[in-house]
Amino acid sequence: MSNKSKTLKQLTEMTPEARYDYLVEQVKEQQTLWSLQDLDGCVMLTTEEEDCIPMWPTEEAAASWAVDDWADCQTLAIPVDEWLERWVPGMQDDDLFVAVFPVQDDLGVVIPPYELEERLVPKKRH
């Protein structure tokens, strides 16, 4: 079964690593990452050690988090070019991490932004 035919429910049942791979695949294809924002800006998640900005592969996946305490949040489309130029350096300067495709019971893989950048933009050989 191709990833394109998976439902959101099927995606949320994947392992964190599989969701990470799926996000990379979708972002390369769609050229957009998705997050959530409210009046104060981007939403944040906190692990025991890191402050994270959650990123999802689709608007539907991001919107599925806009419930309960986050019900007033709106989805935020982030073009890959903007993410690479502004978000990665800004998040690194602020010591923020990426929570990759979190689902309700699992924050997913938590990585520094440059690791996601490396997956999205393979290094050019000199």
Secondary structure, 3 states (H helix, E strand, C coil): CCHHHCCHHHHHCCCHHHHHHHHHHHHHHHCEEEEEEECCEECCEECCCCEEEEEECCHHHHHCCCCHHHCCCEEEEEEHHHHHHHHHHHHHHCCCEEEECCECCECCEEECHHHHHHHHCCCCCC
